[in-house]
Structures are given as structure tokens and as C-alpha cells.
Amino acid sequence: MSSTTTLVEPDVLTEVPEALKRLVRYASRGFYSTEHAIIIDMLVHHPCIKEDDLCELIKFERKALRGLINTLKTDKFVKSKVRIETTSEGKQSHHSYYFINYSSFVNVVKYKLDHIRRKIETEERESTSRASFKCPDCLNTYTDLEADQLFDMATGKFLCTFCRCEVEEEASSLPRKDARTLMVKFNEQLEPLFSLLREVEDIKLAPSLLEPEPVDLKTIRCALVRFSRGEEICEPSLCLVLQER
């Protein structure tokens, strides 16, 4: 199998591009816990994995796994499908399979980033409107925006406009000044994420990637043995898994 991304239609990808995989991993580590990130890593390697197999691979208890998965499903990061399977004894049972929701993933990341940005902007606005200076004599208070009115060129001090006493910086205002640098830090630290978002902005994925076929671990292991023997793997769902190895 070639590692080169192929097209079935103009601009429609049949393999998940590396930039999108990096974005998925980066976002999972930035927005979620380590446990969530482990699940996402596994779903990158196994495009549509059975719940039983996921428990086996990452050694999570089923109850804990479902709680973590539900968070990712609520955020539209992960989707699930249920398949009825029949055992060799003829018994039927329902099994859940999980896969990354690439169709809405990029929009989810954009929404989360926009939400953070809005919170920072709100904090910045509130920071500039709070009292930062106070006159110890008459108790008048002033905001940062009024600081230029307080500065006295002759003395080089900030003086109260009412009683001309030197004003003091309020202790409660000092931590708030950090809010003014948050946006700069936000843009600098998350630039790798913004860069990846720009890179994957207009990609189109084939239906086989958006709604991958369920594959259990036993079938994957058998396919790996066949592949190691040089046998051709024709099943699309297995090809997706083998591409990640």
C-alpha cells in the first residue's frame, strides 16, 4: 500500500491527512484530560473500534471508558454506532463501536477557541474598567484609562484630581493586569493549532472516512498476519487500519 494520499473524486481524500491527525491529537491534549487523549490516540490508529477492544487495548474499566466517551460524544468529537453480532452459538448481542467525528471536528475546535477568546476579551474589558488607583486621602478611585489624567509632569507622580494627594495602586488590581497579556499568550501558545486549522480548512474526506466500517481487534490481527505474508488486503475498513501502522 502506498502512503501517498489518493483521491477518488477531485479534492476528496480517501486517507486522513497527517495535518488533520496532528490537529486531532493536539486539540485532545489541549482541551481534555490525559485519559481522553489516550482514547483519541487509539481512535486515530483504529478508525472504528469496538468498545470491548478499546477496553482491552487501553486497560480502562468499561464504566470509566463510557464516561470519558460520553464527554467526547457530547462535544461532537466522537461518534458511535451499534452493530448486532451473532456468536458461533447463534446468540445475538449489541456492540458499540466508536470513531472520530471528522465531519464536525474542525468546527468543534474553532468553537472552543472562539469561546476561550471571548472569555479573555471580556476579562480584558473588565480589567480596564475596574478601579486601579485610589486616593488614600479622599478615597476617590480611578481606572487605568484615567491614569493619563492623574500624571503630574512637575512631580512625576500620579496625583488625585480632586485633592492633589498622591494616589496608590490598589492591591486588588495587580493580578488583573495579567488579563491584558492573556490574549498575546493565547495567540502565541496556540499558533500551532491555528496553523493546523488553516492547513485543513478546505479538505474533503471520503464517506469511508466520515462513517468508517466497524472492525474488531481479532479481524485486525488476522489482517496483520495476512499483510505480513505479503497477501493483498482489499477490505476498505481494514486498509484504513493498516495505513495507521
DRENPA-3360 file (N, C-alpha, C; in nm, 2 decimals, always signed):
BEGIN
1 = MSSTTTLV = +0.08/-0.12/+0.00/+0.00/+0.00/+0.00/+0.09/+0.12/+0.00 ~ +0.05/+0.22/-0.08/+0.13/+0.34/-0.09/+0.08/+0.44/+0.03 ~ +0.18/+0.51/+0.08/+0.15/+0.60/+0.19/+0.10/+0.74/+0.13 ~ +0.10/+0.75/+0.00/+0.06/+0.88/-0.06/-0.09/+0.89/-0.06 ~ -0.14/+1.00/-0.02/-0.29/+1.02/-0.01/-0.34/+1.02/-0.15 ~ -0.45/+0.94/-0.17/-0.51/+0.93/-0.30/-0.65/+0.99/-0.31 ~ -0.70/+1.01/-0.43/-0.83/+1.08/-0.45/-0.92/+0.99/-0.53 ~ -1.05/+0.98/-0.49/-1.15/+0.91/-0.57/-1.22/+1.01/-0.65;
9 = EPDVLTEV = -1.24/+1.13/-0.61/-1.30/+1.24/-0.68/-1.21/+1.36/-0.66 ~ -1.23/+1.46/-0.75/-1.15/+1.58/-0.73/-1.16/+1.64/-0.59 ~ -1.04/+1.65/-0.52/-1.04/+1.71/-0.38/-1.10/+1.62/-0.27 ~ -1.14/+1.50/-0.30/-1.20/+1.41/-0.20/-1.09/+1.31/-0.16 ~ -1.05/+1.32/-0.03/-0.94/+1.23/+0.02/-0.99/+1.10/+0.07 ~ -0.92/+0.99/+0.04/-0.95/+0.86/+0.09/-0.86/+0.82/+0.20 ~ -0.77/+0.90/+0.24/-0.69/+0.88/+0.36/-0.69/+1.01/+0.45 ~ -0.69/+0.99/+0.58/-0.69/+1.11/+0.66/-0.55/+1.18/+0.66;
17 = PEALKRLV = -0.54/+1.30/+0.62/-0.41/+1.37/+0.60/-0.34/+1.38/+0.74 ~ -0.21/+1.38/+0.74/-0.13/+1.39/+0.86/-0.16/+1.52/+0.94 ~ -0.19/+1.63/+0.87/-0.22/+1.75/+0.94/-0.35/+1.74/+1.02 ~ -0.44/+1.67/+0.97/-0.57/+1.65/+1.05/-0.55/+1.56/+1.17 ~ -0.46/+1.46/+1.15/-0.43/+1.37/+1.26/-0.36/+1.45/+1.37 ~ -0.27/+1.53/+1.33/-0.19/+1.61/+1.43/-0.29/+1.71/+1.50 ~ -0.38/+1.77/+1.43/-0.48/+1.86/+1.48/-0.56/+1.79/+1.59 ~ -0.61/+1.67/+1.56/-0.69/+1.59/+1.65/-0.61/+1.56/+1.78;
25 = RYASRGFY = -0.49/+1.52/+1.76/-0.41/+1.49/+1.88/-0.38/+1.62/+1.96 ~ -0.34/+1.72/+1.89/-0.31/+1.85/+1.96/-0.43/+1.90/+2.04 ~ -0.55/+1.90/+1.97/-0.67/+1.95/+2.04/-0.71/+1.86/+2.15 ~ -0.70/+1.73/+2.14/-0.74/+1.64/+2.25/-0.65/+1.67/+2.38 ~ -0.53/+1.70/+2.35/-0.44/+1.72/+2.47/-0.46/+1.86/+2.53 ~ -0.50/+1.95/+2.44/-0.52/+2.09/+2.49/-0.66/+2.11/+2.56 ~ -0.76/+2.04/+2.52/-0.89/+2.06/+2.57/-0.94/+1.96/+2.67 ~ -0.88/+1.84/+2.67/-0.93/+1.73/+2.75/-0.82/+1.67/+2.84;
33 = STEHAIII = -0.86/+1.58/+2.92/-0.77/+1.51/+3.02/-0.68/+1.41/+2.94 ~ -0.58/+1.36/+3.01/-0.49/+1.26/+2.96/-0.56/+1.14/+2.91 ~ -0.66/+1.10/+2.99/-0.74/+0.98/+2.96/-0.82/+1.00/+2.83 ~ -0.87/+1.12/+2.81/-0.94/+1.15/+2.69/-0.85/+1.14/+2.57 ~ -0.73/+1.20/+2.59/-0.63/+1.20/+2.48/-0.58/+1.06/+2.44 ~ -0.57/+0.97/+2.54/-0.54/+0.83/+2.51/-0.64/+0.76/+2.42 ~ -0.77/+0.79/+2.45/-0.88/+0.74/+2.37/-0.87/+0.79/+2.23 ~ -0.85/+0.92/+2.21/-0.84/+0.98/+2.08/-0.72/+0.92/+2.00;
41 = DMLVHHPC = -0.61/+0.90/+2.07/-0.49/+0.84/+2.00/-0.53/+0.70/+1.95 ~ -0.60/+0.63/+2.03/-0.64/+0.49/+1.98/-0.74/+0.50/+1.87 ~ -0.83/+0.60/+1.86/-0.92/+0.61/+1.75/-0.86/+0.66/+1.63 ~ -0.74/+0.73/+1.64/-0.67/+0.77/+1.52/-0.61/+0.64/+1.46 ~ -0.56/+0.55/+1.54/-0.50/+0.43/+1.49/-0.60/+0.32/+1.45 ~ -0.72/+0.33/+1.51/-0.83/+0.23/+1.48/-0.95/+0.31/+1.44 ~ -0.97/+0.34/+1.32/-1.08/+0.43/+1.27/-1.22/+0.40/+1.33 ~ -1.25/+0.28/+1.35/-1.38/+0.24/+1.41/-1.37/+0.12/+1.49;
49 = IKEDDLCE = -1.35/+0.14/+1.62/-1.31/+0.03/+1.71/-1.42/-0.01/+1.81 ~ -1.43/-0.14/+1.83/-1.53/-0.20/+1.92/-1.50/-0.16/+2.06 ~ -1.60/-0.13/+2.14/-1.59/-0.10/+2.28/-1.51/-0.20/+2.36 ~ -1.54/-0.33/+2.34/-1.46/-0.44/+2.41/-1.31/-0.43/+2.38 ~ -1.28/-0.40/+2.25/-1.14/-0.40/+2.21/-1.07/-0.27/+2.27 ~ -1.15/-0.16/+2.27/-1.09/-0.04/+2.33/-1.05/-0.06/+2.48 ~ -1.14/-0.13/+2.55/-1.12/-0.16/+2.69/-0.99/-0.24/+2.70 ~ -0.98/-0.34/+2.62/-0.87/-0.43/+2.62/-0.73/-0.36/+2.59;
57 = LIKFERKA = -0.74/-0.27/+2.49/-0.61/-0.20/+2.45/-0.56/-0.10/+2.55 ~ -0.65/-0.02/+2.61/-0.61/+0.09/+2.70/-0.63/+0.06/+2.84 ~ -0.68/-0.06/+2.87/-0.69/-0.11/+3.01/-0.78/-0.02/+3.10 ~ -0.88/+0.04/+3.04/-0.98/+0.12/+3.12/-1.10/+0.03/+3.16 ~ -1.15/+0.05/+3.28/-1.28/-0.02/+3.31/-1.39/+0.04/+3.22 ~ -1.48/-0.05/+3.19/-1.59/-0.01/+3.10/-1.67/+0.11/+3.14 ~ -1.70/+0.11/+3.27/-1.78/+0.23/+3.32/-1.70/+0.36/+3.30 ~ -1.57/+0.35/+3.34/-1.49/+0.48/+3.32/-1.48/+0.51/+3.18;
65 = LRGLINTL = -1.46/+0.41/+3.09/-1.44/+0.44/+2.95/-1.57/+0.51/+2.89 ~ -1.68/+0.46/+2.93/-1.81/+0.51/+2.88/-1.83/+0.66/+2.92 ~ -1.79/+0.69/+3.05/-1.80/+0.82/+3.10/-1.71/+0.92/+3.01 ~ -1.59/+0.87/+2.98/-1.50/+0.96/+2.90/-1.55/+0.97/+2.76 ~ -1.60/+0.86/+2.70/-1.65/+0.86/+2.57/-1.77/+0.96/+2.56 ~ -1.86/+0.95/+2.66/-1.98/+1.04/+2.66/-1.94/+1.19/+2.65 ~ -1.84/+1.22/+2.72/-1.79/+1.36/+2.72/-1.75/+1.40/+2.58 ~ -1.68/+1.31/+2.51/-1.63/+1.34/+2.37/-1.75/+1.33/+2.27;
73 = KTDKFVKS = -1.85/+1.25/+2.30/-1.97/+1.25/+2.22/-2.05/+1.37/+2.23 ~ -2.07/+1.42/+2.36/-2.14/+1.54/+2.38/-2.08/+1.66/+2.31 ~ -1.95/+1.66/+2.31/-1.88/+1.77/+2.24/-1.87/+1.75/+2.09 ~ -1.93/+1.64/+2.04/-1.93/+1.61/+1.89/-1.79/+1.58/+1.84 ~ -1.70/+1.53/+1.93/-1.57/+1.49/+1.89/-1.56/+1.35/+1.84 ~ -1.65/+1.27/+1.90/-1.65/+1.12/+1.87/-1.80/+1.08/+1.85 ~ -1.81/+0.99/+1.75/-1.95/+0.93/+1.72/-1.94/+0.78/+1.75 ~ -2.06/+0.72/+1.76/-2.07/+0.58/+1.78/-2.17/+0.52/+1.69;
81 = KVRIETTS = -2.16/+0.39/+1.68/-2.26/+0.31/+1.61/-2.27/+0.18/+1.67 ~ -2.39/+0.12/+1.67/-2.42/-0.01/+1.73/-2.44/-0.11/+1.63 ~ -2.38/-0.23/+1.64/-2.39/-0.34/+1.55/-2.44/-0.46/+1.62 ~ -2.53/-0.53/+1.56/-2.58/-0.66/+1.62/-2.49/-0.77/+1.56 ~ -2.43/-0.85/+1.65/-2.34/-0.96/+1.61/-2.39/-1.09/+1.67 ~ -2.36/-1.19/+1.59/-2.41/-1.33/+1.63/-2.29/-1.42/+1.66 ~ -2.29/-1.48/+1.77/-2.18/-1.57/+1.81/-2.19/-1.70/+1.74 ~ -2.08/-1.78/+1.76/-2.08/-1.91/+1.69/-2.19/-2.00/+1.75;
89 = EGKQSHHS = -2.24/-1.97/+1.87/-2.36/-2.05/+1.92/-2.49/-2.00/+1.87 ~ -2.49/-1.89/+1.79/-2.61/-1.84/+1.74/-2.68/-1.73/+1.82 ~ -2.61/-1.69/+1.93/-2.66/-1.58/+2.02/-2.63/-1.44/+1.96 ~ -2.73/-1.36/+1.97/-2.71/-1.22/+1.92/-2.69/-1.12/+2.04 ~ -2.60/-1.03/+2.01/-2.57/-0.92/+2.11/-2.54/-0.79/+2.04 ~ -2.56/-0.68/+2.12/-2.53/-0.55/+2.06/-2.40/-0.50/+2.11 ~ -2.32/-0.45/+2.01/-2.19/-0.40/+2.04/-2.17/-0.26/+1.99 ~ -2.11/-0.17/+2.08/-2.08/-0.03/+2.04/-1.95/-0.02/+1.97;
97 = YYFINYSS = -1.94/+0.06/+1.87/-1.82/+0.10/+1.80/-1.80/+0.25/+1.80 ~ -1.68/+0.30/+1.82/-1.65/+0.44/+1.83/-1.56/+0.49/+1.72 ~ -1.58/+0.61/+1.67/-1.49/+0.67/+1.57/-1.49/+0.82/+1.58 ~ -1.38/+0.88/+1.53/-1.37/+1.03/+1.54/-1.46/+1.09/+1.44 ~ -1.53/+1.19/+1.49/-1.63/+1.26/+1.41/-1.56/+1.37/+1.33 ~ -1.49/+1.33/+1.22/-1.41/+1.43/+1.14/-1.50/+1.53/+1.08 ~ -1.63/+1.50/+1.05/-1.72/+1.59/+0.98/-1.74/+1.72/+1.05 ~ -1.74/+1.71/+1.18/-1.77/+1.83/+1.26/-1.65/+1.87/+1.35;
105 = FVNVVKYK = -1.54/+1.79/+1.35/-1.43/+1.81/+1.44/-1.37/+1.95/+1.43 ~ -1.34/+1.99/+1.31/-1.28/+2.12/+1.29/-1.36/+2.24/+1.34 ~ -1.49/+2.23/+1.32/-1.59/+2.33/+1.37/-1.59/+2.33/+1.53 ~ -1.58/+2.21/+1.59/-1.58/+2.20/+1.73/-1.45/+2.27/+1.79 ~ -1.34/+2.25/+1.73/-1.22/+2.32/+1.77/-1.23/+2.47/+1.76 ~ -1.28/+2.51/+1.64/-1.30/+2.66/+1.62/-1.39/+2.72/+1.73 ~ -1.50/+2.64/+1.76/-1.59/+2.69/+1.86/-1.53/+2.71/+2.00 ~ -1.45/+2.61/+2.04/-1.38/+2.61/+2.17/-1.28/+2.72/+2.17;
113 = LDHIRRKI = -1.21/+2.74/+2.06/-1.11/+2.85/+2.06/-1.18/+2.99/+2.07 ~ -1.29/+3.00/+2.00/-1.36/+3.13/+2.00/-1.42/+3.15/+2.14 ~ -1.46/+3.05/+2.21/-1.52/+3.06/+2.34/-1.41/+3.11/+2.44 ~ -1.29/+3.06/+2.42/-1.18/+3.10/+2.51/-1.14/+3.25/+2.48 ~ -1.14/+3.28/+2.35/-1.10/+3.41/+2.31/-1.20/+3.52/+2.37 ~ -1.33/+3.48/+2.36/-1.43/+3.57/+2.41/-1.42/+3.59/+2.56 ~ -1.39/+3.49/+2.63/-1.37/+3.50/+2.78/-1.25/+3.59/+2.81 ~ -1.14/+3.58/+2.73/-1.02/+3.66/+2.75/-1.06/+3.81/+2.72;
121 = ETEEREST = -1.13/+3.83/+2.61/-1.17/+3.97/+2.58/-1.26/+4.03/+2.68 ~ -1.35/+3.95/+2.74/-1.43/+4.00/+2.84/-1.35/+4.04/+2.97 ~ -1.26/+3.95/+3.00/-1.17/+3.98/+3.12/-1.09/+4.10/+3.09 ~ -1.04/+4.12/+2.97/-0.96/+4.24/+2.94/-1.05/+4.37/+2.95 ~ -1.17/+4.36/+2.90/-1.26/+4.48/+2.91/-1.29/+4.51/+3.06 ~ -1.32/+4.41/+3.14/-1.35/+4.43/+3.28/-1.23/+4.48/+3.36 ~ -1.11/+4.44/+3.31/-0.98/+4.48/+3.38/-0.96/+4.63/+3.36 ~ -0.99/+4.68/+3.24/-0.96/+4.82/+3.22/-1.07/+4.91/+3.28;
129 = SRASFKCP = -1.18/+4.86/+3.31/-1.29/+4.94/+3.37/-1.29/+4.94/+3.52 ~ -1.21/+4.85/+3.58/-1.21/+4.84/+3.73/-1.12/+4.95/+3.78 ~ -1.14/+4.98/+3.91/-1.06/+5.08/+3.97/-0.92/+5.03/+4.00 ~ -0.81/+5.10/+3.94/-0.68/+5.06/+3.96/-0.60/+5.15/+4.06 ~ -0.65/+5.27/+4.07/-0.58/+5.37/+4.16/-0.68/+5.42/+4.26 ~ -0.63/+5.45/+4.38/-0.72/+5.51/+4.49/-0.64/+5.61/+4.56 ~ -0.71/+5.72/+4.59/-0.65/+5.83/+4.67/-0.67/+5.79/+4.82 ~ -0.56/+5.79/+4.89/-0.57/+5.75/+5.04/-0.63/+5.86/+5.12;
137 = DCLNTYTD = -0.64/+5.98/+5.07/-0.70/+6.09/+5.14/-0.85/+6.10/+5.13 ~ -0.89/+6.13/+5.00/-1.03/+6.15/+4.98/-1.11/+6.02/+4.93 ~ -1.03/+5.91/+4.90/-1.08/+5.78/+4.86/-1.14/+5.78/+4.72 ~ -1.11/+5.88/+4.64/-1.16/+5.87/+4.50/-1.08/+5.76/+4.43 ~ -1.15/+5.69/+4.34/-1.08/+5.58/+4.27/-1.08/+5.62/+4.12 ~ -0.98/+5.56/+4.05/-0.96/+5.58/+3.91/-0.92/+5.45/+3.83 ~ -0.96/+5.45/+3.71/-0.93/+5.33/+3.63/-0.80/+5.35/+3.55 ~ -0.75/+5.25/+3.49/-0.63/+5.26/+3.41/-0.65/+5.36/+3.29;
145 = LEADQLFD = -0.77/+5.37/+3.24/-0.80/+5.46/+3.13/-0.79/+5.61/+3.17 ~ -0.79/+5.63/+3.30/-0.79/+5.77/+3.35/-0.65/+5.80/+3.41 ~ -0.55/+5.71/+3.39/-0.42/+5.73/+3.45/-0.35/+5.85/+3.39 ~ -0.38/+5.88/+3.26/-0.31/+5.99/+3.20/-0.35/+6.12/+3.26 ~ -0.47/+6.13/+3.32/-0.53/+6.25/+3.38/-0.46/+6.27/+3.52 ~ -0.41/+6.17/+3.57/-0.35/+6.17/+3.71/-0.20/+6.21/+3.71 ~ -0.14/+6.19/+3.60/+0.01/+6.21/+3.60/+0.04/+6.36/+3.60 ~ +0.13/+6.39/+3.69/+0.17/+6.53/+3.71/+0.31/+6.55/+3.66;
153 = MATGKFLC = +0.33/+6.62/+3.55/+0.46/+6.64/+3.49/+0.56/+6.70/+3.58 ~ +0.52/+6.79/+3.67/+0.61/+6.86/+3.75/+0.68/+6.77/+3.86 ~ +0.60/+6.68/+3.91/+0.65/+6.59/+4.02/+0.68/+6.45/+3.97 ~ +0.62/+6.42/+3.85/+0.64/+6.28/+3.80/+0.56/+6.18/+3.88 ~ +0.46/+6.22/+3.95/+0.37/+6.13/+4.03/+0.23/+6.14/+3.98 ~ +0.15/+6.04/+4.02/+0.01/+6.03/+3.99/-0.06/+6.09/+4.10 ~ -0.13/+6.20/+4.08/-0.20/+6.28/+4.18/-0.35/+6.28/+4.16 ~ -0.42/+6.28/+4.27/-0.56/+6.28/+4.27/-0.61/+6.41/+4.21;
161 = TFCRCEVE = -0.70/+6.40/+4.12/-0.75/+6.53/+4.05/-0.84/+6.61/+4.14 ~ -0.88/+6.56/+4.26/-0.97/+6.63/+4.35/-0.89/+6.70/+4.46 ~ -0.80/+6.62/+4.53/-0.73/+6.68/+4.64/-0.58/+6.69/+4.62 ~ -0.53/+6.64/+4.51/-0.39/+6.65/+4.47/-0.30/+6.57/+4.56 ~ -0.35/+6.48/+4.63/-0.28/+6.38/+4.71/-0.23/+6.27/+4.61 ~ -0.11/+6.21/+4.64/-0.06/+6.11/+4.55/-0.15/+5.98/+4.57 ~ -0.19/+5.93/+4.45/-0.28/+5.81/+4.46/-0.19/+5.68/+4.47 ~ -0.26/+5.58/+4.52/-0.19/+5.45/+4.53/-0.26/+5.35/+4.44;
169 = EEASSLPR = -0.17/+5.25/+4.40/-0.23/+5.15/+4.31/-0.30/+5.05/+4.40 ~ -0.42/+5.01/+4.37/-0.50/+4.92/+4.45/-0.44/+4.78/+4.44 ~ -0.42/+4.71/+4.56/-0.36/+4.58/+4.56/-0.44/+4.48/+4.48 ~ -0.58/+4.50/+4.49/-0.67/+4.40/+4.42/-0.66/+4.42/+4.27 ~ -0.60/+4.52/+4.22/-0.59/+4.54/+4.07/-0.47/+4.48/+4.01 ~ -0.37/+4.45/+4.09/-0.24/+4.40/+4.04/-0.26/+4.27/+3.96 ~ -0.33/+4.17/+4.02/-0.34/+4.04/+3.94/-0.42/+4.06/+3.81 ~ -0.51/+4.16/+3.81/-0.60/+4.18/+3.69/-0.52/+4.23/+3.57;
177 = KDARTLMV = -0.40/+4.28/+3.60/-0.32/+4.33/+3.48/-0.27/+4.21/+3.40 ~ -0.27/+4.09/+3.46/-0.23/+3.97/+3.38/-0.33/+3.95/+3.27 ~ -0.45/+3.99/+3.28/-0.56/+3.97/+3.18/-0.52/+4.04/+3.05 ~ -0.44/+4.15/+3.06/-0.41/+4.23/+2.94/-0.30/+4.15/+2.86 ~ -0.23/+4.06/+2.92/-0.13/+3.98/+2.84/-0.18/+3.85/+2.80 ~ -0.30/+3.81/+2.85/-0.36/+3.68/+2.82/-0.38/+3.66/+2.67 ~ -0.43/+3.76/+2.60/-0.46/+3.74/+2.46/-0.33/+3.72/+2.38 ~ -0.23/+3.79/+2.42/-0.10/+3.77/+2.35/-0.05/+3.63/+2.37;
185 = KFNEQLEP = -0.05/+3.58/+2.49/-0.01/+3.45/+2.52/-0.10/+3.35/+2.45 ~ -0.23/+3.37/+2.45/-0.32/+3.28/+2.38/-0.29/+3.27/+2.24 ~ -0.26/+3.38/+2.17/-0.23/+3.37/+2.03/-0.09/+3.30/+2.00 ~ +0.01/+3.33/+2.09/+0.14/+3.28/+2.07/+0.14/+3.13/+2.10 ~ +0.08/+3.09/+2.21/+0.09/+2.95/+2.25/+0.01/+2.85/+2.16 ~ -0.10/+2.91/+2.11/-0.19/+2.83/+2.03/-0.17/+2.84/+1.88 ~ -0.06/+2.91/+1.84/-0.03/+2.93/+1.70/-0.02/+2.80/+1.62 ~ +0.05/+2.69/+1.68/+0.05/+2.56/+1.61/-0.09/+2.51/+1.58;
193 = LFSLLREV = -0.18/+2.53/+1.67/-0.32/+2.49/+1.65/-0.39/+2.57/+1.54 ~ -0.37/+2.70/+1.54/-0.42/+2.79/+1.43/-0.36/+2.75/+1.30 ~ -0.23/+2.72/+1.30/-0.17/+2.68/+1.17/-0.23/+2.55/+1.11 ~ -0.25/+2.45/+1.20/-0.31/+2.33/+1.15/-0.46/+2.35/+1.10 ~ -0.53/+2.44/+1.17/-0.67/+2.47/+1.13/-0.67/+2.53/+0.99 ~ -0.57/+2.62/+0.96/-0.56/+2.68/+0.83/-0.53/+2.57/+0.73 ~ -0.45/+2.48/+0.77/-0.40/+2.37/+0.67/-0.51/+2.28/+0.63 ~ -0.60/+2.25/+0.72/-0.71/+2.15/+0.70/-0.84/+2.22/+0.66;
201 = EDIKLAPS = -0.84/+2.35/+0.65/-0.97/+2.43/+0.63/-1.06/+2.37/+0.52 ~ -1.00/+2.34/+0.41/-1.09/+2.31/+0.29/-1.08/+2.16/+0.25 ~ -1.03/+2.08/+0.33/-1.02/+1.94/+0.29/-1.16/+1.87/+0.29 ~ -1.17/+1.77/+0.21/-1.29/+1.69/+0.20/-1.26/+1.55/+0.21 ~ -1.32/+1.48/+0.30/-1.30/+1.34/+0.32/-1.40/+1.25/+0.26 ~ -1.36/+1.13/+0.21/-1.45/+1.04/+0.15/-1.54/+0.98/+0.26 ~ -1.66/+0.94/+0.22/-1.76/+0.88/+0.31/-1.70/+0.77/+0.39 ~ -1.61/+0.69/+0.34/-1.55/+0.58/+0.41/-1.47/+0.63/+0.53;
209 = LLEPEPVD = -1.43/+0.75/+0.54/-1.36/+0.81/+0.65/-1.45/+0.88/+0.75 ~ -1.56/+0.94/+0.69/-1.66/+1.00/+0.78/-1.75/+0.90/+0.85 ~ -1.77/+0.79/+0.79/-1.85/+0.69/+0.85/-1.78/+0.55/+0.83 ~ -1.67/+0.53/+0.90/-1.59/+0.41/+0.87/-1.67/+0.28/+0.92 ~ -1.64/+0.17/+0.85/-1.70/+0.04/+0.88/-1.64/-0.01/+1.01 ~ -1.72/-0.07/+1.10/-1.67/-0.13/+1.22/-1.57/-0.25/+1.19 ~ -1.46/-0.25/+1.27/-1.37/-0.36/+1.26/-1.33/-0.40/+1.40 ~ -1.33/-0.53/+1.43/-1.29/-0.58/+1.56/-1.15/-0.61/+1.57;
217 = LKTIRCAL = -1.09/-0.62/+1.69/-0.95/-0.64/+1.70/-0.90/-0.78/+1.65 ~ -0.98/-0.88/+1.66/-0.95/-1.01/+1.61/-0.93/-1.01/+1.46 ~ -1.02/-0.94/+1.39/-1.01/-0.93/+1.25/-0.89/-0.85/+1.21 ~ -0.85/-0.74/+1.28/-0.74/-0.66/+1.26/-0.61/-0.75/+1.27 ~ -0.60/-0.83/+1.37/-0.49/-0.91/+1.40/-0.47/-1.02/+1.29 ~ -0.58/-1.07/+1.24/-0.57/-1.17/+1.13/-0.52/-1.10/+1.00 ~ -0.57/-0.97/+0.98/-0.53/-0.90/+0.86/-0.38/-0.87/+0.87 ~ -0.33/-0.83/+0.99/-0.19/-0.80/+1.00/-0.10/-0.93/+0.97;
225 = VRFSRGEE = -0.15/-1.04/+1.01/-0.08/-1.17/+0.97/-0.08/-1.19/+0.82 ~ -0.19/-1.17/+0.76/-0.20/-1.18/+0.61/-0.11/-1.08/+0.54 ~ -0.11/-0.95/+0.60/-0.03/-0.85/+0.53/+0.12/-0.88/+0.55 ~ +0.16/-0.93/+0.66/+0.30/-0.97/+0.68/+0.34/-1.08/+0.59 ~ +0.25/-1.16/+0.54/+0.28/-1.27/+0.45/+0.28/-1.22/+0.30 ~ +0.25/-1.09/+0.29/+0.25/-1.03/+0.15/+0.12/-1.05/+0.08 ~ +0.01/-1.09/+0.15/-0.12/-1.10/+0.09/-0.18/-0.96/+0.07 ~ -0.26/-0.95/-0.03/-0.32/-0.82/-0.05/-0.45/-0.81/+0.03;
233 = ICEPSLCL = -0.46/-0.69/+0.10/-0.58/-0.66/+0.18/-0.67/-0.57/+0.10 ~ -0.79/-0.62/+0.07/-0.88/-0.55/-0.02/-0.99/-0.48/+0.06 ~ -1.02/-0.53/+0.18/-1.13/-0.47/+0.25/-1.10/-0.32/+0.29 ~ -1.18/-0.23/+0.25/-1.16/-0.08/+0.28/-1.14/-0.05/+0.43 ~ -1.22/-0.11/+0.51/-1.21/-0.09/+0.66/-1.08/-0.13/+0.71 ~ -1.03/-0.25/+0.66/-0.90/-0.30/+0.71/-0.78/-0.22/+0.66 ~ -0.80/-0.17/+0.53/-0.69/-0.09/+0.47/-0.67/+0.04/+0.55 ~ -0.79/+0.10/+0.61/-0.77/+0.22/+0.69/-0.69/+0.19/+0.81;
241 = VLQER = -0.72/+0.08/+0.87/-0.64/+0.04/+1.00/-0.49/+0.02/+0.97 ~ -0.47/-0.05/+0.86/-0.33/-0.09/+0.83/-0.25/+0.04/+0.78 ~ -0.32/+0.14/+0.73/-0.25/+0.26/+0.69/-0.19/+0.33/+0.82 ~ -0.25/+0.31/+0.93/-0.20/+0.37/+1.05/-0.09/+0.30/+1.12 ~ -0.04/+0.19/+1.06/+0.06/+0.11/+1.13/+0.19/+0.11/+1.05;
% end
